[in-house]
């Protein structure tokens, strides 16, 4: 299996960089899944009327791919797993249960991309790229990232003691059942400092301490050193609260507000981080702090 070396974006996400598909169930016991860091993608393969229909349903990253696959053992259990140790456990379990109830032959498969020697911050950036590109190619296809659940099921909580519960079938609807939200612009055009970057209407840049923001504005924001082409950080939430820690750092901010739900902001945030990686070659400097990123500001 091929691996991707540090900063080699040219071949990134081409099919030849990923391993061949294999059964997810029991993959954590197989040496074919490496214990090295990397990305992984999970698909459901449906057999219907002598035809095969494969759909990618989750993309993630890990410092130990084989161990991470073991965190999905609960997908094959009787009860819906908790969100810990793997947040994709509940939606994957629900997909499997529905297909079994409908007597549709199907199985989960996994494919990995080894990222040996790549810093964790860069690996997390590559994960954003893989997710963003898949979302662009399949904008209306269900993806279990960002807390999504298939309709007809309520997700389990994290296993944190009192108040925790396992998910269950239910006709109730919540935000986890809504469709994906697509980024309006191109991931690979424009620079991260542009006012129309990724097709969004960003505010003009201003020093954080001079930013005129009401308490109610929620959306996406970006932080940079003055007049630098690369960014320090990208974030989401109540913008005024989020940028406040940067007030004494002499940095600039720009933002875009929107009536987005939290999971929609997380989707858009993922995609603009991916755009930064594709345009600049790496995530914003402080996006995913690791030992190499410390002290760069």
C-alpha positions, 0 to 999 in steps of 0.5 A: 500500500502506498503512503503519503509523505509530508507536504505531498499534496499533489497525489493526495486523495487520489484513489491509489493513495488509499488501501484496498477495501476490506471488511470492517468487522474484525479488521482490528485483529488483522495485520492488514490494518497498520498501527501507524497514523493515518486517515480511514474511510468507512463505507456501506456496501449494499447488495441488491438485485445482483448489483453492488451499491457502495457508499462512504459513510464516515471519514476520520483520522487516528494516530493508530489506525488498527486500534481506532478500528477496534473502537467500532466493535460496538457497531456490531453489537445488540445495543446501540453503542455510546458515542465513546470511544467512537462518535461514529458508533451510533450512526453506523449501528443504526445504518446496520440495524435498519438494513438488517430489519429490511433484510437487505444484504450489506456490510461495512468496509474500511480503507486507510491511508497511512501517514507515516512521519506526518505531524498530527496537525498536518494529518488533521488538515488532511482529514479536513481535505478528505471530508471536504472533497467527499462532501463536494462530490456527494453533497446530498449523501449521508455522512456520519461526521459532525454528529449526524444520524440517519432518520428513525434513530436517536443517538446515544450520549457519551458514556459519562455516568449519570444522565448517559443513555443508549440511543434507540429507534424513534420517529422524532426529528432533531438537527442530527437528521438534517441534510448536509450544508454545502460550501458555496464556493470552490475549495481551491480558488482564492486566498484565505485572506480574501473577502469572498474566500470559499464563496462566503461574504467575509467582513473586512479585516480589523484588529480584534480590539477594534472589531465592531460586533454585537453579542448576537452574531454567530458564524465563522471567523478567522484570525491572522497576523496583519497583512499575512497571506496565511491564517493563524486560526479558523473558528465558529460560534458566537464570534465576539466571545470567540475572538475575545482571547486574541484582543491583546495579541495585535492580530486581525479578525474577519468573520461571516455571520449566518443563521446556521445550526452548530453542526452546519457551522462545523461542516463549513469550518471543516471545509474552509480549513480544507481550503487553507490546506489546499491553497497554502499547503498546511492548516492555519498555524494554531489550528491543531496545536502540536509540539511543532506549532508551539511558539510560532505566533 
